[in-house]
Amino acid sequence: MKNKRIEYLAHKWLNNTISPEEGLEFNQWYRQGLDNPVFIGANYAKSEEELRDRMYQVIERNINRKRRSGRWLRTVAAAFVVLNICAGIYLYSSKYEDQELVITDSGTADVAPGTDEATLILSDGSRVQLSDVAQNGQLADQGGVVISKTADGQLIYHVGSSAKSGSLGVIAYNTIETPQGGQYQVVLPDGTHVWLNAASSFRYPTFFSSSGNREVELSYGEAYFEVSPDADQPFVVSSGRQQLRVLGTHFNVSAYTEDGQIKTTLLEGKVKVTDRLSKAEALLRPGQQSLLSGAGIRVKNLDDAHMELWKDGKFIFDNEPMVSVMQQISRWYKVQVVFQDPVQDVRLNGSVSRFEHLSTLLSKLEQTGLVSFKREGNSLVVMKP
């Protein structure tokens, strides 16, 4: 989460489009980086040569300014980190052609994007608050299962020998809940990684027995799964009337109650989708998405441009009705949405960074010419352009 935000700010800084508030945030990270460098991956939106030339100019100025102070070596080291930064920010047209949009500063009070935040509910009902600032290390020991929080925002379960031998008896269950504006990552006892989106609830055992299915429940919300392969123990995800059965795969499930459907997107492997009411089934292959509603199960193929997911730091809109777009924005930015004009059915195709401040994101959406916005306190009014 933090590194993706820094990539985004660095891209804006390199392109001279950073707002004063974002510039202050990036400067604070940069100053901290002189003593605590942050290493982040490359994602070039422009040529590497151009970025290097621009950063070398900055490095040279810093060297000349700081050489006498004896700190210039650390300045160079921190500046070199930025050489590998450039996150693209795009909104696609209806034909999915990339259009890079100009970022503008609205000059109004802004709302920061969401962050790593969740509540862990232990088997005895006690609650542990999880956030960027919460203490790292061991959080609890539940009968030989040690629960730890890492510095990069992960919840990890370490299963001891007593749990593996089955001497614990009844399996305990934990629940992790994210609020609006929160997301979190959990590493389950079998090594499966789960990314939980905002306003979601996920229930799972503290360890999986040596026989039977590995069963978990996405009570509501959205989660991305990278399931640890185990041919002898299928991984089963229940979400309302839907049940997924997999062996080892990468997929996303969106089961927000207000959406009126359960959406499953498969990136890798195979998934069997079952409607627990009608008993209807569908087998998904990579690049396919199922939609389970009162009308049954519908499967569609996805364009490659829309296979990226929210966990990669983007809002992805695939012919998305505006009402659904605004629901996602409401959950992530913790704002109330009011439709003043009948634009709920206007559809949007595109991709926008989740690490924008709200005013910048709204400016991008307005540039489509499909919609306009007005802020009234914590309410966001949606209007015709």
Residue pairs with C-beta under 8 A, 6 or more apart in sequence:
1 115
1 116
1 132
1 153
1 183
2 38
2 132
2 152
2 153
3 38
3 40
3 41
4 87
4 313
4 355
5 113
5 355
6 26
6 29
6 38
6 40
6 85
7 40
7 41
7 43
7 85
7 86
7 87
8 87
8 89
8 313
8 353
8 355
8 356
9 18
9 22
9 25
9 26
9 29
10 26
10 82
10 85
10 86
10 87
11 45
11 85
11 86
11 87
11 88
11 89
12 18
12 19
12 22
12 26
12 103
13 23
13 26
14 51
14 54
14 55
14 82
14 85
14 86
17 102
17 103
18 26
19 103
19 105
19 357
19 360
20 105
21 110
21 357
22 357
29 38
30 78
33 78
33 81
34 71
34 74
34 75
34 78
35 74
37 77
37 78
37 81
38 81
39 81
40 81
40 84
40 85
41 84
42 84
42 85
42 86
43 85
43 86
43 87
43 88
44 51
44 86
45 86
45 87
45 88
45 89
45 100
46 86
51 83
51 86
52 83
55 79
55 80
55 82
55 83
58 79
59 75
59 76
59 79
59 80
62 72
62 75
62 76
62 79
63 72
63 75
63 76
66 72
66 75
87 313
87 353
88 100
89 100
89 101
89 103
89 352
89 353
89 356
90 98
90 99
90 100
90 101
90 350
90 351
90 352
91 99
91 101
91 350
91 351
91 352
91 364
91 367
91 368
92 98
92 99
92 305
92 349
92 350
92 351
93 99
93 349
93 350
94 349
96 303
96 305
96 349
101 364
101 367
102 367
103 360
103 363
103 364
104 360
104 363
105 359
105 360
106 359
106 360
106 362
106 363
108 359
108 375
109 375
110 357
110 358
110 359
111 333
111 334
111 335
111 357
111 358
111 359
112 357
112 358
113 181
113 332
113 333
113 354
113 355
113 356
113 357
113 358
114 180
114 181
114 182
114 183
114 198
114 332
114 333
114 334
114 354
115 131
115 132
115 181
115 182
115 183
116 130
116 131
116 132
116 153
116 182
116 183
116 184
116 185
117 130
117 131
117 132
117 178
117 179
117 181
117 182
117 183
117 184
118 130
118 131
118 155
118 176
118 177
118 178
118 179
118 182
118 183
118 184
118 196
119 127
119 128
119 129
119 130
119 176
119 177
119 178
119 179
120 127
120 128
120 129
120 130
120 139
120 147
120 155
120 174
120 175
120 176
121 127
121 174
121 175
121 176
121 177
122 128
122 140
122 142
122 172
122 174
123 142
123 172
123 173
123 174
123 206
128 139
128 140
130 149
130 155
130 176
130 184
132 153
134 149
135 149
136 148
136 149
136 150
136 151
137 148
137 149
138 146
138 147
138 148
139 147
139 148
139 149
139 155
140 146
140 147
141 147
142 172
142 174
142 206
143 162
143 163
143 168
143 172
143 206
144 159
144 160
144 161
144 162
144 163
144 168
145 157
145 158
145 159
145 160
145 163
145 172
145 189
145 206
145 207
146 157
146 158
146 160
147 155
147 156
147 157
147 158
147 174
147 206
148 155
148 156
148 158
149 155
149 156
150 156
153 184
153 185
154 185
154 186
154 187
155 176
155 184
155 185
155 186
155 187
156 186
156 187
157 186
157 187
157 188
157 189
157 206
157 207
159 189
159 206
159 207
162 168
163 189
163 206
163 207
164 207
164 210
166 209
166 210
168 207
171 205
171 206
171 207
171 209
172 205
172 206
173 203
173 204
173 205
173 206
174 203
174 204
174 205
174 206
175 201
175 202
175 203
175 204
175 219
176 184
176 186
176 196
176 201
176 202
177 200
177 201
177 202
178 184
178 196
178 197
178 198
178 199
178 200
178 201
178 221
179 198
179 199
179 334
180 198
180 199
180 330
180 331
180 332
180 334
181 198
181 331
181 332
181 333
181 334
182 198
182 199
183 195
183 196
183 197
183 198
183 311
184 195
184 196
185 193
185 194
185 195
185 196
186 193
186 194
186 196
186 202
186 204
187 193
187 194
188 194
188 204
188 208
188 216
188 228
189 205
189 206
189 207
189 208
190 208
190 214
190 228
190 230
190 233
191 228
192 214
192 225
192 226
192 227
192 228
192 235
193 225
193 226
194 202
194 204
194 216
194 223
194 224
194 225
194 226
195 223
195 224
195 311
196 202
196 221
196 222
196 223
197 221
197 222
197 223
197 224
197 254
197 310
197 311
197 331
198 221
198 222
198 331
198 332
199 220
199 221
199 256
199 331
200 218
200 220
200 221
200 222
200 223
201 218
201 219
201 220
201 221
202 216
202 217
202 218
202 219
202 221
202 223
203 216
203 217
203 219
204 216
204 217
205 215
205 216
208 214
208 233
211 233
212 233
213 233
213 234
213 235
213 236
214 230
214 233
214 234
214 235
214 236
215 236
215 238
216 235
216 236
216 237
216 238
217 237
217 238
217 239
218 237
218 238
218 239
218 253
218 255
219 239
220 239
220 255
220 256
220 257
221 254
221 255
221 256
222 252
222 253
222 254
222 255
222 256
222 310
223 252
223 253
224 250
224 251
224 252
224 253
224 309
224 310
224 311
225 235
225 237
225 249
225 250
225 251
225 252
225 253
226 250
227 235
227 246
227 247
227 248
227 249
227 250
227 251
227 269
228 235
228 248
229 247
229 248
230 247
230 248
231 247
234 245
234 246
234 247
235 245
235 246
235 247
235 248
236 243
236 244
236 245
236 246
237 243
237 244
237 246
237 253
238 244
238 276
239 253
239 255
239 262
240 255
240 262
241 262
241 275
241 276
241 277
241 292
242 253
242 255
242 262
242 264
242 273
242 274
242 275
242 276
242 292
243 273
243 274
243 276
244 251
244 253
244 264
244 271
244 272
244 273
244 274
245 271
245 272
245 274
246 269
246 270
246 271
246 272
247 269
247 270
248 269
249 266
249 267
249 268
249 269
249 270
249 271
250 266
250 267
250 268
250 269
251 264
251 265
251 266
251 267
251 268
251 269
251 271
251 284
252 264
252 265
252 267
252 309
252 310
252 311
253 262
253 263
253 264
254 262
254 263
254 264
254 265
255 262
255 263
256 327
256 331
258 327
259 324
259 327
260 293
261 291
261 292
261 293
262 291
262 292
262 293
263 289
263 290
263 291
263 292
264 271
264 273
264 284
264 289
264 290
264 292
265 288
265 289
265 302
265 307
265 309
266 284
266 285
266 286
266 287
266 288
266 289
267 286
267 287
267 307
267 309
268 286
269 286
270 283
270 284
270 285
271 283
271 284
272 281
272 282
272 283
272 284
273 281
273 282
273 283
273 284
273 290
273 292
273 297
274 280
274 281
275 281
275 292
275 296
275 297
278 296
280 296
280 297
281 297
282 290
282 297
282 299
284 290
284 299
287 301
287 302
287 304
287 307
288 299
288 300
288 301
288 302
289 299
289 300
289 301
289 302
290 297
290 298
290 299
291 297
291 298
291 299
291 300
302 318
303 318
305 351
306 316
306 318
306 351
308 314
308 316
308 351
309 316
310 316
310 354
313 353
313 354
313 355
314 351
314 352
314 353
314 354
315 325
315 328
315 329
315 332
315 351
315 352
315 353
315 354
316 351
317 325
317 348
317 349
317 350
317 351
317 352
318 349
319 347
319 348
319 349
320 347
320 348
320 349
321 344
321 345
321 346
321 347
322 343
322 344
322 345
322 346
322 347
322 348
322 370
322 371
322 382
323 339
323 344
323 345
325 348
325 365
326 337
326 339
326 380
326 382
327 337
329 335
329 337
329 358
329 361
329 380
330 336
330 337
330 380
332 354
333 358
334 378
335 358
335 378
335 379
335 380
336 378
336 379
336 380
337 379
337 380
337 382
338 379
338 380
338 381
338 382
339 381
339 382
340 374
340 381
340 382
340 383
341 382
341 383
341 384
343 370
343 371
343 382
343 383
343 384
346 370
346 371
348 365
348 368
348 370
350 368
352 361
352 364
352 365
353 361
356 364
362 373
362 380
365 371
365 373
366 372
366 373
366 385
369 385
370 385
371 382
371 383
371 384
371 385
372 382
372 383
372 384
372 385
373 380
373 381
373 382
373 383
374 380
374 381
374 383
375 381
